[in-house]
Amino acid sequence: MEIDSALCVAGAVCAVGFSAAGSAIGIGKAACAAIGAWKKCYAQNKQAPYILFSYVGAPLTQTLYGMILMFVILGLVGNCIPGAGVAAVILGIFAGVGIGASAAMQGQAAAGAADSQAETGKGLANNMAALGVVETVAIFVMVFAMIAIGSLKPKAEAEAAEPAALEQAAEAAAAEAPAAAEAALP
């Protein structure tokens, strides 16, 4: 395996590894708060709200974003411009850390949400909206990283794929046109 391909694999592992590390930290924070909130409920002979599991699981999605990015980076293996391996490693590290930081902070926010929800029984929609805003950072990092990865592919491939895609779209439109015309008839 050539060095660029090997580095692309390393970058892919960095992306998912750092994302998953952030998810683990965030889930741990939220789980500790949920367990503490349940303990308070049990001590007061109150029903323990099962909905707190939604807060505990919220930071898990960032691992999925890291996995998606991993697969996109692995698409460079054997099909990248010279020197792309180093860029893939750097991209994998920084994107993974960005996604992971979002997960860690989402877990911190989820911890507060779990405590609040258990104590008041209110605020689910507002709490989830706040967690969603934190998660948006991870989505942005993933999308922007995927855009950057596109620049690591050979130009000839990108230029060859564009006319082929346009041709396929034109063929599909031509195939659908008669059916659409028939549907329009009274």
N, C-alpha and C positions, 0 to 999 in steps of 0.2 A: 504494500500500500504506500503510495507516495506521501510525502510529508504534509502537503496541503490537505489531503483527504483525512489523514490521521488527526491533524489539528482541527478540522471541521467536526470530527467525532468528539474530540475533547471539548470544543465549544458547545456542542449540543448537550453534552453531559453537564457542563457548567450551568447552562440555562435551566435545565430541569432540577439540578441539585440545589442551586441557590434558591430557586422558587420553592422547592419542597422544604428546605430548611426554614424559610420564612413562614410557610404554612404551619410547620410543626411548632414553631415558637408562638404563633398567633393562636393556634388551637389550644396549646397548653395554657396560655393566659386566660382564654375564654372558658376553658374547662374548669380551671381552678375557681374562677368567679362563680360559675354555674353551680359547682359542688357546694361552695360556701353559701350561695343563695338558697339552695335546697335545704342545707343544714338549718338555716334560719327558719325556713318554712316548717320543717319538722319540729323544731324547738317550740314553735308557736302553735303547733297542731293545725297548721294551714295546709291546704292542698299544694303539693310541689308542682309548679308549672312545667309541663313537658316541653313547652314551646322554647325553653332555654336551649334545647339541643340545636335549634336553628342558629343561635348565636355561636355555639361551640363549633358548628360545621362551616360557618361562613368563610373562614380563611382557607379552607381546603381548595376552593376554586382556583386559587393562584397556582397550585401545583399543576392543574390542568392547562393553564396558560403557558407555564414552563414546558409542559409536555408538547403542546402544539408548536411552540418555538423550537423545541428539540427536533421534531420531525421536519420542520422547514429547513433548519440548518443541516440536518442529515441529507436533505435533497441536494446539497452542494457536493457531497462526496463523489469524487471522480468527475465532477462537472462544474468546475469553478475556474475563475481567472487565476493566473499565477500569483501567489502571495495571499490568496484569500483565506488560507488557513489561520494565519495570525489574526486577521480581522475577525474571523469567526470565533476564535477564542476570546478576544477582547469583547466582542459583541455578546457572546454567551455569558461572560462574567458580569458585565454591567447590566445587561437586561435581566439576568437572573437575580442579581442583587436588588434591582429596582422592583421587580415583581415580588421578591421575598420581603422587602421592606414594607410594601403595601400589605402583605399578609400579616406581618408582625404587628403593624399598627392597627389593622382591622381587628385583630384579636384583642388588642388593648381596648379599643372602642367597644367591642362585643362584650368584654368583661364588665364594663360600666353599664351596658345595656341589660345584661343578665341580672345584675344587682338591682337595677331600677325596675325591671319588669317583675321580678319576684316580690319586691317590696310593695309596689303600687298596683300591679296587675294591669297597668296601662302603658301605652307608648309603643306598641309593636310596630306600627306603620312608620312612625318617626324614627325609631331606632334602626329599622331596616333601611330606610332612606339614607341615614347617615352612614351606615356600613356600605351601602352601594356607592356613595361618593368616594369613599376610601378605595373601594375596589376599582373604580374607574381609572385610577392611576396605573394599576397593573394592566388593564386593557390597553391603555394608551402606550405603555412601554412595549407590550407584545406587538401591537400593530406597527408602531414606528420601527421596531427592530426588524419586522418582516419586510418592511419597505426597504430598509438598509440592506438586508440580505439579497434582495433582488439585484442590487448593483454589483454583487460578487459573482454573478453568472456571466458567462461569455456573451458578448454582444451578438454574435452570429445566431446564437440560440434564441435570444430575445427577439431579434429581427425576423427570424424564420417562423417563430411561433405566432407572431402578430398577423401576417397574411393568412396563415392557415386557420387561425381562429376567426378571422373576418370571413374567409371562404365558408367555413362551417356554419357561421351565423347566417350568411346569405342563403345557403342551401336550406337551412331549417326554415327561414322565412318564406322561401319560395315554395316549400312543401306545405306550409300552413296556409298560404294565400288562397288556394282553391277552396279549402274547407271553410275559411272565413267568408269567402264570397258566397258560398252556398248557404251558410248560416244567415247571411244578411238578406237573402231572397225571401219574399213573403210566402 
